[in-house]
Amino acid sequence: MGLSEIVAAVEERPGEHVVLTGGEPLVHERAVELLERLDELGYHTTVETNGTIYRDAPIDLASVSPKLASSTPTAENAPEDVDPGVWTERHEERRVDVETLADLLDAYDCQFKFVVTDESDVEDVEDLVARVADAADANADDIDVLLMPEGQTRDQLDETRNAVAELAMEYGYRYTPRLHVDLWNDAPGT
């Protein structure tokens, strides 16, 4: 779809809030133009990003999901045509960009969402949030940090959701469910 077609499709639907998501939406330079058009039309925009790309655009909320160390691929889940060592090394080099995260925090209202399974992930969250705070002028308050349980199926979520909710309460963070998994389980395209 072209930009005008996307805007027209948005205008056909009820509501005043648009979420730009999917992979890493800010990798596309035209995302800025789309956000500008939506802003001109009065829409509230949220951009879901992994925090590795910064764009100067009218964004009302940056919903940033940096990858934790536990997300690093292993030999078991690397693509068949890629050397697992190269796959892991590339992921580690690119998964966190503290300067870009600080830029996002300074420029926009931000929330930081993390997929966690246990307390070691929360320790990684604490470390990363502190590093971003040190690099930014703005502050990331505990209320702006959201913990989500790890799981791609309802059964997997059942195994982690209570522990992650407890960790969120213990550390003073917010808990957020994985609604798409609760609604559609692991259906393709969700």
N, C-alpha and C positions, 0 to 999 in steps of 0.2 A: 504494500500500500504506500502511496505517496503521502507526504505530510498533510496536504489539504484533505485527503481522504480520511486520514486518522482523526484529524480535528473534527471533520463532519460526523464521523462515527461517534465520537465522544459527545458531540452536541445532541445527537439523537437519543441519548440515554438520560434518564433522570439523575440528579445528583450534582454536587458541586465539588467533589473531591476526586482527583485523578491520581492513580499510583503508576509511576513509570518503573517497570521492573523487567526481569527476564535476563538471566545471565548477568552481564554487567552492562546496563543501559548507557552509561556514560562513555563507553568505548566509542559510541557513535557521535561524531561531532554534531550531527543534525539534531541530536537530543536537545541541545541548547535552543535551537530554533523552535522545536516543538514546545518546550517549556515556556518560551517567550510568548508563543501564540496562545497557549492555555492561560497564562497569566493575564494577557490582554483581555481575554474573555471572562476573567474573574474566577477561574478555578483555583482551588487549593490544591497544591501539588506536593506529593511525597515521592521521593526517589529512593528506591531500594538499591543499595550499592554495596560492594565489598570493601569500598574505601581505598581502592588503589588508583583511582582516577579522579581528579578534581576538574570541574568545569564551572566557570562563572555563569550562573544562570539563575532565574527566579525560581528558587526551590523553597517551599514553605517548611518542609521537614525532610531532612536527610536521615533515612533509616539505614544505618550502616551495620553490616554484618561481617566484621573481619574474621578471617579464618584462624582458628586456634591451632596450636601445635598438634593436637590430636587429629586434625583433618589431613595431615600429611599422608599422601598415598603410600601404599606398601607394595611389595612385589606381587602380592596376591591380587591387587585390584588395578595394577597398571595395564594400559592397553597392550594388546599382544604385540603390536609392531613398534613398541617403545621400550628401550632399555630401562628397567625399573629404577636403577640408580640415577639415570638422567632425569626420569620422571619425578622422583623424590627431590632431587637437587633443585630442579626448576621450580617446583611448587614451593619449596622452602625459601628460595630467593624472592619470590613474588607474592607470597601470601599476605604479608603485612608491609605497609608503607606508612611509617609513623608520621612523616612530614605531611603526606596527603591527608591522613586522618586528622591531624592538627588543623590543616587548612579548612577541612569540612566543618570541624567543630567551631572554628573562629568565624566562618562565613554564614552558617545556617543553624537553625534549631536542629539539634541532632539527638537521635537515640541510637544506642549501640546494642545490637542484638547478637547474642552468642548461643550457639548450639552446644550444650554441655551434657556430659554423662555422669560425671562424678566431681568430687572436690578438687582433684588435680586440674581439671579444666577451669574451675573457678579461680584457682591460684594463677593460672595463665591469664584469665580475664583481669584480675587485680593488677598484675604486672603490666599488661598492655594498656589498660586505662591510665595507670600512673605514668607510663612513658608518653602517652598522648597528652596528658595534662601538663607534663613538663615541657613539651614542645609547643603547646598552644597558649594563646592569651586567654581564651575562654576556659570555663570549667565544665567538666562532665560530672554532673551530680549523680549520686547513687540512683535516684529515681529515673535517670536517663539510661540506665543499664538494665537490659532485659535478658533473662535467661530462658532458653527454650530447651525442652527435653530432646535428646537425640533419638531418632527413630524414623524409619521410612514406611512403617506399617503400624496399624493400631496395636498389634501385639507388642511390637518393639517399644512403642510409646508407653504402653501399660507397665513395662519394666523400668522406665526411667522417670516418668512424670512426677511421682510423689517425691522421689529423692531430690529432683531438681527444684521442685516447689519449696522443699525444706531448705535447700541451700540458698535459694533466693531470699527467703525470710531471714535466715541466719546472717547473711551478708548485707541485708538492707537493700537488695535489688528487687526489681519487679520480675514476676513470672509471666510468661506468655505461652499459651498452648500452640500447637501446630495444627490449627483448625483445618487446613486442607487435608491433612492426613486423617484427622478424626472424621471428616465428611466423606472423603473419597478413597480412603485407605491408600494403596499404592497404585491407583489407576494411572495409566500413561497420560501425560499431558497435564497432570495436576501438580 
